[in-house]
Amino acid sequence: MKGGKTLLRLLLVDDHALFREGLVNLFRYESDFTVVGEAEDADSALSKARELLPDLVLMDIDLPGADGVAATRKIRAELPDVSVVMLTVHDDTEKLMEAVKAGAEGYLVKNIRSAELLEQLRGVKRGEAAISRRMAARILEEFRRPGELPEPEGELTPRELEVLELVAARLSNREIAAQLYLSEHTVKNHLKNILAKLHLRSRRQAAAYGVARGWVRPHDNG
């Protein structure tokens, strides 16, 4: 706890020391963030993640040796409770989709303003994906392409569809639980079942899938 708030513990992964230093200085003045470690390549990113167990890894894509997407895939496979958000110069759909498929829970471009970066990362703590409206639209367009929508393994139950609707509205697990009069544990189980049935890895993917299928309404959340 810091200033009465729950801290979001960050691991910064970028091969440019000056950029990492700038981020450290940014987070230093925020009462709900703390930087617990830094890494400059994929191998050290995985090693530091194992050692420090951060809440969230801010990951660049262009790293010496294996890239940030490969590092993300390894971290998410070994440490599924650790969230990864890409922070990169690449503003293209191919890199975005590679990152999402590797398990990234967000994708932000480095020209983002500091206030928006902080708010996006706070959203991760609430169970949201750190992603701009434009990037979310690209994910949705990819899912709408022929052959891009995997067939679900079993139909979603009415309750699962209710949960998916609220996920698409960017409600947190706690907010979904309150609205549907469920426990947070039950909501998490529903989400786990939804992702398993849809062969997806994140709630943002599930929301985009639901919209593309016409199961839930699109929500304009910025």
Secondary structure in CASP SS format (residue, H / E / C, confidence):
PFRMAT SS
TARGET T0000
AUTHOR 0000-0000-0000
METHOD secondary structure of the structure
MODEL  1
M C 1.00
K E 1.00
G C 1.00
G C 1.00
K E 1.00
T C 1.00
L C 1.00
L E 1.00
R E 1.00
L E 1.00
L E 1.00
L E 1.00
V E 1.00
D C 1.00
D C 1.00
H C 1.00
A H 1.00
L H 1.00
F H 1.00
R H 1.00
E H 1.00
G H 1.00
L H 1.00
V H 1.00
N H 1.00
L H 1.00
F H 1.00
R H 1.00
Y C 1.00
E C 1.00
S C 1.00
D C 1.00
F E 1.00
T E 1.00
V E 1.00
V E 1.00
G E 1.00
E E 1.00
A E 1.00
E C 1.00
D C 1.00
A H 1.00
D H 1.00
S H 1.00
A H 1.00
L H 1.00
S H 1.00
K H 1.00
A H 1.00
R H 1.00
E H 1.00
L H 1.00
L C 1.00
P C 1.00
D C 1.00
L E 1.00
V E 1.00
L E 1.00
M E 1.00
D C 1.00
I C 1.00
D C 1.00
L C 1.00
P C 1.00
G C 1.00
A C 1.00
D C 1.00
G H 1.00
V H 1.00
A H 1.00
A H 1.00
T H 1.00
R H 1.00
K H 1.00
I H 1.00
R H 1.00
A H 1.00
E H 1.00
L C 1.00
P C 1.00
D C 1.00
V C 1.00
S E 1.00
V E 1.00
V E 1.00
M E 1.00
L E 1.00
T E 1.00
V C 1.00
H C 1.00
D C 1.00
D C 1.00
T H 1.00
E H 1.00
K H 1.00
L H 1.00
M H 1.00
E H 1.00
A H 1.00
V H 1.00
K H 1.00
A H 1.00
G C 1.00
A C 1.00
E C 1.00
G E 1.00
Y E 1.00
L E 1.00
V E 1.00
K C 1.00
N C 1.00
I C 1.00
R C 1.00
S H 1.00
A H 1.00
E H 1.00
L H 1.00
L H 1.00
E H 1.00
Q H 1.00
L H 1.00
R H 1.00
G H 1.00
V H 1.00
K H 1.00
R C 1.00
G C 1.00
E C 1.00
A C 1.00
A E 1.00
I E 1.00
S C 1.00
R H 1.00
R H 1.00
M H 1.00
A H 1.00
A H 1.00
R H 1.00
I H 1.00
L H 1.00
E H 1.00
E H 1.00
F H 1.00
R H 1.00
R C 1.00
P C 1.00
G C 1.00
E C 1.00
L C 1.00
P C 1.00
E C 1.00
P C 1.00
E C 1.00
G C 1.00
E C 1.00
L C 1.00
T C 1.00
P H 1.00
R H 1.00
E H 1.00
L H 1.00
E H 1.00
V H 1.00
L H 1.00
E H 1.00
L H 1.00
V H 1.00
A H 1.00
A C 1.00
R C 1.00
L C 1.00
S C 1.00
N H 1.00
R H 1.00
E H 1.00
I H 1.00
A H 1.00
A H 1.00
Q H 1.00
L H 1.00
Y C 1.00
L C 1.00
S C 1.00
E H 1.00
H H 1.00
T H 1.00
V H 1.00
K H 1.00
N H 1.00
H H 1.00
L H 1.00
K H 1.00
N H 1.00
I H 1.00
L H 1.00
A H 1.00
K H 1.00
L H 1.00
H C 1.00
L C 1.00
R C 1.00
S C 1.00
R H 1.00
R H 1.00
Q H 1.00
A H 1.00
A H 1.00
A H 1.00
Y H 1.00
G H 1.00
V H 1.00
A H 1.00
R H 1.00
G C 1.00
W C 1.00
V C 1.00
R C 1.00
P C 1.00
H C 1.00
D C 1.00
N C 1.00
G C 1.00
END
